[in-house]
């Protein structure tokens, strides 16, 4: 059993002590003060038996930075995963099973379209008209980069107008809901009710609780599920979902980069480019995609037979916005997974290459011009980014010929009007020899230029993986699974193989861009498959404890009713990187500070380290609140007058918190009446 960290007994009130001591000032809000009671004496694990799935169908939405999609599976036939229908539109040379994550709103802020339809319609608008439409692209990044995310956080459209982020995300999720429901109903022989569908939404593992709650609130707003049925929606962690799917892989469904020694981007015999087998696999996949239904192993795949109990592996999810690393260990014979180190990563996705391209354009044509062009010709700017995206996918190490990127006519024309000289003249003046001009109206990016655009992002990804592998907890990793859209890039594949190929086997699933989506469906079918997770932060609340002279600082001394208390002590629920099993709970009891109190509000604090004592220590911040709505106390049988009041004063509310799931959950019960207390946890209202 994984042990739940118990707070130091000396720093807590002793059972039988005065329970009416005031709460720490930091834990009270709106006059709803609380008093901590003793914690439960030992960790409790409530083992969840694997139950039959209460839903008829699981629909997973992989909401990515650059592309998004959905897939579903009927619980009666859970070995078949159905991918979403092929999208209209799309880019040449790209296998389109997912749609670009872009959204278009009308000038009066109504939903117009999503994905290829949004992109193509926006592109075809008259430039003057386009300035009034709201086009959002790669907007998921904002949720990761905003440190104070709330329901009021805004997103800026390409034309500079702002809309609340929650509305933008809800529009996108509503779009997926409508498409998925139509497709599920088309394939279902029976009439499906809303409550028969379990929804799964993917998020990066490095996202904190506010961002996860934000996605849940957006799903409620989009009508995926009702907030009264929170269990109908699961938040899946992207690399975790990929890991769940990788368990099912057969040998013919993967490419083992470790089996391909390379020199200068070619096989040892020099006969073919390094990435050719990957391209062959992708081509085969494209041909077999007519059915859109993938069958998965009922048990674990052949690859897994090579893993012994206790073997560990890393999943590196290299997506559009983030790189997300998870370390798992497989537990036999049940095949469950155990996380060995807290999720790590950062904003080093493929978007970094796009930003480097924009910086290169600023260097050549001037930042003021690029900003002006984006504002005045937003649709043409989107056109240019699409042209770059298509060429970026074909970039490969050792490629001899330059990559041509078409500049929109309006770019060439606008530059001439704005600067009074040609684009070609600007290139000559910039002294940037690695970018040439073609008479066909194209920028020619040499191999050196492409390397310069890719290097910063790729170096960060490799560095992150190397740092993780150096940790003692991660020592002895046998496999590294590369997943996510950016894992398709031969540039990234080669860099990872060169740096880590001698350390472990590097495996890439054939359908690498859909790995997370399929894994999210499997997670929805059995959420108990990841049995142990690691806490990303230390969480706790501020409490009052007996003041000990010499141990506690004088500025924390509070004298109340003649007794000395130390304020602001952090009562830990869990510690950073602590193992917490599924179903394991942390319990704390609280009593209302006054008679007739109808609400207890408890502030939650967090820290990236465990080396903290007080909630006022550097690095500790308030990150959320637990709210307990207290029902009217029931009169005790036989209690009259003062006895009833005394009993009400001693009223105990026991809160139970779960940290082993993908989201933190809380429930509560009134001990005296054994009635459930409405309990909620909020990370978005700080």
SULSULZI-V978520 format. One record per helix or strand of 2 or more residues. SS is the DSSP state (alpha for helix, beta for strand). FROM is the first residue (numbers start at 0). LEN is the number of residues. Records with the same first field share a line. If there is no record, write none. Layout:
# SULSULZI-V978520
SS: FROM-LEN, FROM-LEN
This chain:
# SULSULZI-V978520
alpha: 8-3, 24-3, 74-3, 115-9, 126-4, 139-6, 164-23, 193-3, 208-14, 226-6, 237-9, 250-3, 256-3, 275-15, 301-4, 350-15, 366-10, 377-15, 408-11, 422-8, 446-23, 471-3, 484-4, 489-11, 511-14, 553-3, 641-8
beta: 33-3, 43-2, 56-6, 66-8, 79-4, 98-2, 101-4, 110-4, 133-4, 153-3, 161-3, 196-7, 232-5, 253-3, 261-2, 265-2, 292-3, 311-7, 322-9, 335-11, 402-4, 434-4, 441-4, 476-7, 504-5, 529-5, 537-9, 556-4, 562-12, 578-3, 583-9, 598-9, 620-9, 652-6, 664-6, 674-8
